């Protein structure tokens, strides 16, 4: 009887140790290294579609700033409880100009046109200028006509950026590392 009790207590102790060790590893990794994200909506189509399961790299931007054309996940500036996924278009200090259904970047007195992806047509025909602050990014969805993005609610402050899309896990036929890292279809 005494042996069964020791065995039972030993089993419980092993389970407790396993749970504690797992929590000590999983929680920091989940919080600070890689976070799951499920795509909701069509604003990033065809690069990302509704229901895809992604892993977001939360470490890279501790070492460097986001780059143009990277796909990021961030807290929505108008409601920080929500997360959005968009492509970085404009960088801090730049001016993003949208005119004649094209996107231009102005910086230091120079202007260049962005290659605007698989479907560069916008419904909006008016010219718009967005000048970014030192810690702001201009983001847009790849599906421009169906995207609620910086054109609607302004720039994304650096502090709201959670990370860049590192991996697409699901669906398996679209599995990939740094998926949609450029506009190339």
VEXRO-655438 format. One record per residue (C-alpha): x, y, z. Coordinates in steps of 0.02 Angstrom, whole numbers, plus 50000, padded with zeros to 5 digits. Example, Ala and Ser with C-alpha at 12.3 -4.5 7.8 and 13.67 -1.06 7.14 Angstrom:
BEGIN
506154977550390506844994750357
END
This chain:
BEGIN
500005000050000501405011950046502275008249880500695012849781500555029349874502375033649835502125028849654500555039449643501415054549724502915052249610501755052349459500905068249516502585076549550503205071949375501605079049299501795095349397503625096949342503125093749161501755107049167502885119949250504325117049129503125117748981502385134149042504115141449070504555137548890502905139948797502305156248873503895166348837504065158948663502235162448625502345180048696504045186048637504635175048493503245168048383501395171448392499975162848299498825173048187497305167848085496885178247932495135185347933494455193647776495025196547599496075212447612497715203047583497085191747443497865183547344499415183647457498425178047610496645171747614495315169947747495665156047873497525154047842498545150347998500155160548012501605161948133502165179748168503995183148207504005194848357505905195848375506565203148212505915220748245506835221348410508445221248308507905231448157506485242048087505155235147968505595236347783504535241347636503565226647562503595216147720501935209247781501625213847962500345210448097499905225148209498605231748328497275241948238497585260348285495715263848308495415248648420496985240748493496045224948542495985220348356497435214048252497665217748066498825210847933499475222447795500985226047685502215240047730502145253347594502855269147673504275270947798504575283947935504915301347866504235297647692502705304547605501555292147519500635299547371499175290847287498685298447121498055292246954497805274847030499655273347071500675274347230502225285447242503495287847381504285304847411505855306147515507205319247519506525328647368506445312947260504935303047207504765285447141503295274647092502955258647187502635242547096500905240347166500645221847160499455210247072497995222547059498545240747069496835247847026496035258747160494235264447167494825280947238495215293247097495735308147205497535312547247498035309647427499655313347520500145305147685501695311747772502375299647901503155304048068504785296948136503945281548207502525278648083502225266347942500975267147799500185250247765498985243747633498155227247595498645218247434496815218047381496785237047372494925239247333494395228147478495635234247609495335245147759497085252147784498155267747810497195276547671495675276047786496345277947962498135284247945499845277847990500305263748108501445268848252502945257548282502315253048456500775244248381501765232648267501805214848335502945207148203503155201048025502345185847949503655172247960502755156247915501125150247838500675133747922498945130547855498305125847729499705113447699499675115947510500195134147541501465130447678502935142347666504305152447751504135171447731502585169347623502125184047512503755192747552503545202247390502155206647271502715193147149501225181647117
END
